[in-house]
Amino acid sequence: QVQLVESGGGLVQPGGSLRLSCEASGSILSVDGMGWYRQGPGQKRKLVASIANDGNTNYGDDVKGRFTISRDNRKNTIYLQMNSLKYADTAVYYCMLLQPGHPAFWGQGTQVTVSS
């Protein structure tokens, strides 16, 4: 099994920044990729950013140029640096990990609230 623990969420003003972290533990010898998804009130969960095993990254259209995903393989951790935050970025942010032959593993989520 894989465990994912997110941290770094909170309340931030519009235009501010936050950095989310997701630490993976457990059976993580083989990983296809990891990523961040978010789900706002009344909305479906959707991709924010992902990073593949080869380092390639992918971003949702609404965060390109503002958010950056990165990873530290030694710490089994990925990060999401979020800049120029907007009201529309308010959501629960979930960490996701993909392994060959398994459904995606998900963290419990961390709340990000953008409010003045």
N, C-alpha and C positions, 0 to 999 in steps of 0.2 A: 504493500500500500504506500501511497504518497500523501504526505501532509503538506499543506501550503498555508503559511501564516502571513497575512498582510498587516502592514502598519503604515502610519504616516498620514492618515486621513485627518480631517478636522474642518474647522471653520476658517474661511479666508475671504478677504474683500475682493471685489472685482479688480482685475489687473494684478493680483498677487500671485504667489507661487507656492507650490507644495511639492514634496517628493514622497512618493509611495515606495514601499519596499515589500518584497514578497520572498520569503525564505522557504525553500523546499527541503524536505527531509523524508527519510524512509527509503523505499526501493526506487532510487533515481539513477541507476547505473546507465540506463538508456533513455534519452530524452530527444524527441523530435523538435520540440520548440516550447516556448512559453509565451505568455502574453497577458494583456490586461483587457478586460471587458468592463462595460458599465451599464447600469440600468437605472434610468431616471424614473420618477413617479409616473405611473401609468404607461411606461414605455417598455419595449422589448429590450432584452440584453443585446448589446452590440459591441463589435470590436472597437477598441481604442488603439491598441498597438500590439504588435507581436514581434518576436525575435526567434528566428530559426536556429537550428543547430549550427549552421554554417555562418551565422552572424547576420544574415539578411534580415532587414526590418520591414515592417509594413504598418501603415497608419490609417486610421479612419480619416475620411476627408475633412471632418469638422475639427480635427486636432492637428493636422499637418502644419508644421512651422511653429507650433506652440509647445508640443509635447515631445519628449525624447525618451525612448526606451533603451535601457542598457542592462548589462549583466556582469556579475562577478562569479565566474565559474568556481573559484576557490571557496566561495561562501555559499554556493548554490542559491544565489539570490539575484532577482531581477529588480530593476528600479524603473520608476516612471517619473521623470522630471516634468512637472506641469507648470508652464509659465503663462502669463497673460490670461489668467483664468476669467471665465465669463459665467454669468448666471446659469447659462445653459449647460455648464459642466457639472452642475450639481447632480449627484448620483451616488449610488453604491458602486464601488469599484471592486471588481473581482479578479483575482489572479487565476490563471489557467495553465495547466501543464499537459503536454501531449506525449504519450509514449506509444511505441509501435504496438498495435494489436489491442489497445485499451481505449475505452471511452475517456474523454477528457477528465482530468482531475480539477476540482475547483476549490478555492479558498472560501472562507466564510464571508468575505467582503469587508470593505472599510468605507465609511461614509465620508464623502467630500461635499461640503456645503459652501457655496459661493454666495455671500450675502453682505450687504453694507449695513 
